[in-house]
């Protein structure tokens, strides 16, 4: 690979733009910089250190895996059927039939894949850091609510689908499971790859499987805002799609799982996105397509492999993922936390109380740590 090195601006390292008074202005500055740069391509220098090239290569493969590997695998599966290698697809189809339910039973995690040095290069590209604020007892099960989704959930993948940021050392005895849209587990070959990384489908049956382990030790990670929240992933914004999201709260009560709010500072900063305010024709079209296909289509851009002016490579801006204190499942939001046995049918009042408690804990986590990561003291989360 040849595309990364010196000569980058402070923006590439997550620092405020020189002309920018606060993070709240960066979304507008980012877009204007992009359109200004279209007039002149800022190529990467030739004498790029090897370590930077390796970091870029690691992120290139990750971006391709996220955006293009699934359709490539589908095309390959059908293409092989019409070649002398047709037996490969036939044998895989037979294997797929017998292995169909594996994603719903916790997947097929491969520690060797999670511990590859490749992910360390990806971590250092941004860089990404996992910040621990409290111990999590491995005798319990947990639901980690990840906010915000961002465009490509770089923080969630690196922290919870690899060992690059030290999750096993920070939270010994816990196994993380990141939820992903079920449709990706219908792609041949690709499904096996993402299962090896600890990803499982986001349908209720699959998501609750780890939480049914009586001995505990499971940490189910949910990007609560999901695909729709990606459409709000603009630099300098802190919109969290949570106000009406109560499914994960109900899941926690039904299984007595502890809730842990997680906020990833910088998640929205690694890509610019075409302005799409609610009510515009573009946003209406995106929302409509998302409701039909299940995946959102944000029009994002950042930099390229060999130049810094445009492309689908993320910016080199730091991401700090902060895991908050566990909030044990409660019957009410008043008083000390009370652990609850399985409650298959929690009342609406109980759900509302725990949901409000969770939002309060997430807001407190954000306010407590925002000063460490360059967010103005007057900025607060906006629950949508």
C-alpha positions as CSV (number, residue, x, y, z in Angstrom):
1,X,0.0,0.0,0.0
2,X,1.3,3.5,-0.5
3,X,-1.0,6.0,0.9
4,X,-0.4,7.6,4.2
5,X,2.2,9.8,5.7
6,X,3.1,13.2,6.9
7,X,1.8,16.5,5.8
8,X,-1.7,15.9,7.2
9,X,-3.5,18.7,8.9
10,X,-4.6,18.8,12.6
11,X,-8.1,17.7,11.4
12,X,-6.6,14.3,10.6
13,X,-5.9,13.7,14.3
14,X,-9.3,14.8,15.6
15,X,-8.2,18.3,16.7
16,X,-10.6,21.2,16.1
17,X,-10.2,23.0,12.7
18,X,-8.1,26.1,12.9
19,X,-11.1,28.3,12.0
20,X,-13.5,26.4,14.2
21,X,-14.6,27.7,17.6
22,X,-16.1,24.4,18.7
23,X,-17.0,20.9,17.6
24,X,-20.6,22.0,16.8
25,X,-19.2,23.9,13.8
26,X,-17.1,21.0,12.4
27,X,-19.9,19.5,10.4
28,X,-20.2,22.6,8.3
29,X,-16.4,23.2,8.0
30,X,-15.9,19.5,7.1
31,X,-18.3,19.8,4.2
32,X,-16.8,23.0,2.9
33,X,-13.3,21.6,3.1
34,X,-14.4,18.7,1.0
35,X,-15.8,20.8,-1.7
36,X,-12.8,23.1,-1.6
37,X,-10.5,20.2,-1.9
38,X,-12.3,18.9,-5.0
39,X,-10.5,21.7,-6.9
40,X,-7.1,20.4,-5.9
41,X,-6.1,16.8,-5.0
42,X,-3.8,16.6,-2.0
43,X,-1.6,13.5,-2.7
44,X,0.1,11.6,0.0
45,X,3.9,11.9,0.1
46,X,6.1,9.2,-1.4
47,X,8.3,8.7,1.6
48,X,5.6,7.2,3.8
49,X,6.8,5.2,6.8
50,X,6.1,1.5,6.6
51,X,4.1,1.5,9.8
52,X,1.7,4.1,8.3
53,X,1.3,2.0,5.1
54,X,0.5,-1.1,7.2
55,X,-2.1,0.9,9.2
56,X,-3.7,2.1,5.9
57,X,-3.7,-1.4,4.5
58,X,-5.5,-2.7,7.6
59,X,-8.2,-0.1,7.3
60,X,-8.6,-0.7,3.5
61,X,-9.4,-4.4,4.1
62,X,-11.8,-3.5,6.9
63,X,-13.7,-0.9,4.8
64,X,-13.9,-3.4,1.9
65,X,-15.1,-6.1,4.3
66,X,-17.8,-3.8,5.5
67,X,-19.0,-2.4,2.2
68,X,-18.0,-5.0,-0.5
69,X,-17.2,-8.4,0.9
70,X,-20.7,-9.7,1.3
71,X,-21.8,-9.0,-2.3
72,X,-18.5,-10.3,-3.5
73,X,-19.1,-13.6,-1.7
74,X,-22.6,-13.9,-3.1
75,X,-21.4,-13.3,-6.6
76,X,-18.5,-15.8,-6.1
77,X,-20.9,-18.5,-4.8
78,X,-23.1,-18.4,-7.9
79,X,-20.2,-17.9,-10.3
80,X,-18.5,-21.1,-9.1
81,X,-21.7,-23.0,-9.9
82,X,-21.0,-22.4,-13.6
83,X,-17.4,-23.3,-13.6
84,X,-15.5,-26.6,-13.1
85,X,-15.3,-25.6,-9.4
86,X,-19.1,-26.0,-9.0
87,X,-18.6,-28.6,-6.4
88,X,-17.3,-26.0,-4.0
89,X,-20.6,-24.2,-4.0
90,X,-22.6,-27.4,-3.8
91,X,-20.6,-28.7,-0.8
92,X,-20.9,-25.3,0.9
93,X,-24.6,-25.3,0.4
94,X,-24.9,-28.6,2.1
95,X,-22.7,-27.4,4.9
96,X,-24.8,-24.2,5.2
97,X,-28.0,-26.3,5.5
98,X,-26.6,-28.2,8.5
99,X,-24.9,-25.1,10.0
100,X,-27.9,-22.7,9.5
101,X,-28.7,-22.2,13.1
102,X,-25.2,-21.5,14.3
103,X,-25.5,-17.7,14.2
104,X,-28.5,-17.9,16.5
105,X,-26.5,-20.1,19.0
106,X,-23.7,-17.6,19.7
107,X,-21.8,-18.0,16.4
108,X,-18.4,-19.5,16.0
109,X,-15.8,-17.2,17.6
110,X,-12.2,-17.8,16.6
111,X,-9.7,-16.2,19.1
112,X,-6.9,-16.6,16.6
113,X,-8.7,-14.2,14.2
114,X,-9.6,-11.7,17.0
115,X,-6.0,-11.6,18.0
116,X,-4.4,-10.9,14.7
117,X,-1.7,-8.2,14.5
118,X,-3.8,-6.8,11.7
119,X,-6.3,-5.3,14.1
120,X,-3.5,-3.6,16.0
121,X,-2.6,-1.7,12.9
122,X,-6.2,-0.7,12.4
123,X,-6.4,0.5,16.0
124,X,-3.4,2.7,15.6
125,X,-4.6,4.2,12.3
126,X,-7.2,6.4,14.1
127,X,-6.2,5.5,17.0
128,X,-8.9,3.8,19.0
129,X,-8.9,3.3,22.7
130,X,-11.3,1.5,25.1
131,X,-11.7,3.3,28.4
132,X,-12.9,1.4,31.4
133,X,-14.7,3.2,34.2
134,X,-15.9,0.3,36.3
135,X,-15.3,-3.4,36.9
136,X,-17.9,-5.8,35.4
137,X,-18.4,-9.0,37.5
138,X,-18.1,-12.0,35.1
139,X,-20.7,-13.9,37.1
140,X,-23.4,-11.7,35.5
141,X,-24.6,-11.1,32.0
142,X,-24.6,-7.6,30.5
143,X,-26.1,-5.6,27.7
144,X,-23.7,-2.9,26.5
145,X,-25.6,-0.1,24.7
146,X,-23.2,1.4,22.2
147,X,-23.7,5.1,21.2
148,X,-23.5,6.6,18.6
149,X,-23.6,4.2,15.7
150,X,-21.5,6.4,13.4
151,X,-21.2,5.6,9.7
152,X,-19.3,2.3,9.9
153,X,-19.2,1.6,13.7
154,X,-15.4,1.5,13.7
155,X,-15.2,1.8,17.5
156,X,-17.6,-1.0,18.2
157,X,-15.9,-3.4,15.8
158,X,-12.4,-2.7,17.0
159,X,-13.2,-2.8,20.7
160,X,-15.6,-5.7,20.8
161,X,-14.8,-7.9,17.7
162,X,-11.0,-7.9,18.1
163,X,-8.5,-8.0,21.0
164,X,-6.7,-4.9,19.7
165,X,-7.8,-2.6,22.5
166,X,-7.5,-5.1,25.3
167,X,-11.1,-6.1,26.0
168,X,-10.2,-9.5,27.6
169,X,-7.6,-7.8,29.9
170,X,-9.9,-4.9,30.9
171,X,-12.9,-7.2,31.5
172,X,-11.6,-10.6,32.3
173,X,-14.1,-13.5,32.2
174,X,-16.5,-11.7,29.8
175,X,-17.1,-12.6,26.2
176,X,-18.5,-9.9,23.9
177,X,-21.1,-10.4,21.2
178,X,-21.7,-7.6,18.8
179,X,-25.1,-7.6,17.1
180,X,-25.4,-7.2,13.3
181,X,-28.4,-7.1,10.9
182,X,-29.6,-10.7,10.2
183,X,-29.5,-10.2,6.5
184,X,-25.7,-10.3,6.5
185,X,-25.8,-13.9,7.8
186,X,-27.5,-15.0,4.7
187,X,-24.5,-14.2,2.5
188,X,-22.5,-17.4,1.8
189,X,-18.9,-17.4,3.0
190,X,-19.3,-14.0,4.5
191,X,-21.5,-15.3,7.3
192,X,-18.6,-17.6,8.4
193,X,-16.2,-14.7,8.4
194,X,-18.3,-12.4,10.6
195,X,-19.2,-15.3,13.0
196,X,-15.5,-15.9,13.6
197,X,-15.2,-12.3,14.8
198,X,-17.9,-12.8,17.4
199,X,-20.8,-11.1,15.5
200,X,-24.3,-12.6,15.9
201,X,-27.7,-11.6,14.3
202,X,-29.7,-8.9,16.0
203,X,-33.0,-10.7,16.0
204,X,-34.4,-11.5,19.5
205,X,-33.7,-15.2,19.5
206,X,-30.0,-14.7,18.6
207,X,-29.5,-11.7,20.8
208,X,-30.9,-13.4,23.9
209,X,-29.0,-16.7,23.5
210,X,-25.8,-15.5,25.3
211,X,-28.0,-13.9,28.0
212,X,-29.5,-17.3,28.8
213,X,-26.2,-18.6,30.2
214,X,-26.8,-19.1,33.9
215,X,-23.1,-18.8,34.8
216,X,-22.9,-15.3,33.3
217,X,-19.9,-14.0,31.4
218,X,-21.8,-12.7,28.3
219,X,-21.6,-9.1,27.1
220,X,-24.1,-8.4,24.3
221,X,-23.1,-5.2,22.5
222,X,-26.0,-3.4,20.8
223,X,-25.6,-0.3,18.6
224,X,-28.9,0.9,19.9
225,X,-29.5,3.6,17.2
226,X,-28.9,1.0,14.5
227,X,-28.8,1.8,10.8
228,X,-31.1,4.8,11.0
229,X,-28.7,6.6,13.4
230,X,-26.0,6.4,10.7
231,X,-27.9,9.0,8.8
232,X,-27.3,11.5,11.7
233,X,-23.5,10.7,11.9
234,X,-22.2,14.2,11.1
235,X,-19.0,15.6,12.6
236,X,-19.6,17.8,15.6
237,X,-23.1,16.4,16.3
238,X,-24.2,14.3,19.3
239,X,-27.6,13.1,18.3
240,X,-28.5,9.7,19.9
241,X,-31.4,7.7,18.6
242,X,-32.7,6.5,21.9
243,X,-35.9,8.3,23.0
244,X,-38.2,5.5,21.7
245,X,-35.8,2.6,21.8
246,X,-37.0,0.2,24.6
247,X,-36.5,-3.2,23.1
248,X,-33.1,-3.7,24.7
249,X,-34.5,-2.5,28.0
250,X,-37.2,-5.1,27.9
251,X,-34.6,-7.7,27.0
252,X,-32.5,-6.7,30.0
253,X,-35.5,-7.0,32.3
254,X,-36.6,-10.4,30.9
255,X,-33.1,-11.9,31.5
256,X,-31.9,-9.9,34.5
257,X,-29.0,-8.6,32.6
258,X,-27.1,-5.5,33.8
259,X,-27.2,-2.5,31.5
260,X,-23.9,-0.7,30.7
261,X,-24.0,2.6,28.7
262,X,-21.1,3.0,26.3
263,X,-20.3,6.3,24.5
264,X,-17.7,6.4,21.7
265,X,-16.2,9.9,21.5
266,X,-15.1,10.6,17.9
267,X,-17.2,8.0,16.3
268,X,-19.0,10.7,14.2
269,X,-15.8,12.5,13.3
270,X,-14.1,9.9,11.0
271,X,-16.4,10.6,8.0
272,X,-18.1,13.7,6.5
273,X,-21.6,13.2,5.2
274,X,-23.7,15.1,2.7
275,X,-26.1,17.3,4.6
276,X,-29.5,15.5,5.0
277,X,-31.6,17.4,7.6
278,X,-34.9,15.7,8.5
279,X,-37.7,16.9,6.2
280,X,-35.5,17.3,3.1
281,X,-36.1,15.1,0.0
282,X,-32.7,13.4,0.5
283,X,-33.5,12.4,4.0
284,X,-37.0,11.2,3.0
285,X,-35.5,9.1,0.3
286,X,-32.9,7.6,2.7
287,X,-35.4,6.9,5.4
288,X,-37.7,5.3,2.8
289,X,-34.9,3.0,1.4
290,X,-33.9,2.1,4.9
291,X,-37.4,1.0,5.8
292,X,-37.5,-1.2,2.7
293,X,-34.0,-2.7,2.7
294,X,-33.2,-2.7,6.4
295,X,-29.9,-0.9,5.8
296,X,-29.2,2.8,5.6
297,X,-27.4,4.6,2.8
298,X,-25.6,7.6,4.2
299,X,-23.7,9.6,1.5
300,X,-20.4,9.7,3.3
301,X,-16.9,10.6,2.2
302,X,-13.5,11.3,3.7
303,X,-10.1,10.6,2.1
304,X,-8.5,8.1,-0.2
305,X,-5.7,5.6,-0.1
306,X,-3.1,7.7,-2.0
307,X,-4.6,11.2,-1.4
308,X,-6.3,13.2,1.3
309,X,-9.0,15.0,-0.8
310,X,-11.8,12.4,-1.3
311,X,-12.7,8.8,-0.9
312,X,-14.2,6.2,1.4
313,X,-11.2,5.8,3.7
314,X,-11.9,7.3,7.2
315,X,-10.0,10.2,8.5
316,X,-7.2,9.6,11.0
317,X,-9.1,11.0,14.0
318,X,-9.1,9.4,17.5
319,X,-12.0,7.4,18.8
320,X,-12.3,6.9,22.6
321,X,-14.9,4.4,23.6
322,X,-15.9,4.9,27.2
323,X,-17.7,2.1,29.1
324,X,-19.8,3.4,31.9
325,X,-20.9,1.9,35.2
326,X,-23.3,-1.0,35.1
327,X,-26.9,-0.2,36.0
328,X,-28.5,-3.3,37.4
329,X,-32.0,-4.0,36.2
330,X,-34.5,-2.3,38.4
331,X,-38.2,-2.5,39.2
332,X,-38.2,1.3,39.8
333,X,-35.7,4.2,39.2
334,X,-35.9,5.3,42.8
335,X,-33.5,4.2,45.5
336,X,-30.6,1.7,45.4
337,X,-30.4,-0.7,42.4
338,X,-32.4,-3.9,42.9
339,X,-31.5,-7.0,41.0
340,X,-34.5,-8.6,39.4
341,X,-35.2,-12.2,38.5
342,X,-36.4,-13.0,35.1
343,X,-39.6,-11.0,34.4
344,X,-41.1,-12.2,31.1
345,X,-43.8,-9.5,31.1
346,X,-42.5,-6.3,32.6
347,X,-45.1,-3.5,32.9
348,X,-45.0,-0.4,30.8
349,X,-44.2,1.7,33.9
350,X,-41.2,-0.6,34.7
351,X,-39.9,-0.3,31.2
352,X,-40.3,3.5,31.2
353,X,-38.5,3.8,34.5
354,X,-35.5,1.7,33.5
355,X,-35.4,3.4,30.1
356,X,-35.3,6.9,31.8
357,X,-32.6,5.6,34.2
358,X,-30.5,4.4,31.3
359,X,-30.7,7.7,29.5
360,X,-29.8,9.6,32.6
361,X,-26.7,7.3,33.1
362,X,-25.7,7.8,29.5
363,X,-26.0,11.6,29.8
364,X,-23.9,11.5,33.0
365,X,-21.3,9.4,31.3
366,X,-21.1,11.8,28.4
367,X,-21.0,14.9,30.6
368,X,-18.3,13.4,32.9
369,X,-15.9,12.5,30.2
370,X,-16.6,15.0,27.3
371,X,-14.0,17.5,28.6
372,X,-11.3,14.9,28.2
373,X,-12.0,14.6,24.4
374,X,-12.4,18.2,23.3
375,X,-16.1,18.6,23.6
376,X,-17.3,21.9,24.8
377,X,-18.8,22.0,28.3
378,X,-22.0,23.5,27.1
379,X,-22.6,20.6,24.6
380,X,-25.1,17.9,25.7
381,X,-26.5,14.8,24.2
382,X,-29.6,15.2,22.1
383,X,-32.0,12.2,22.4
384,X,-34.0,11.7,19.2
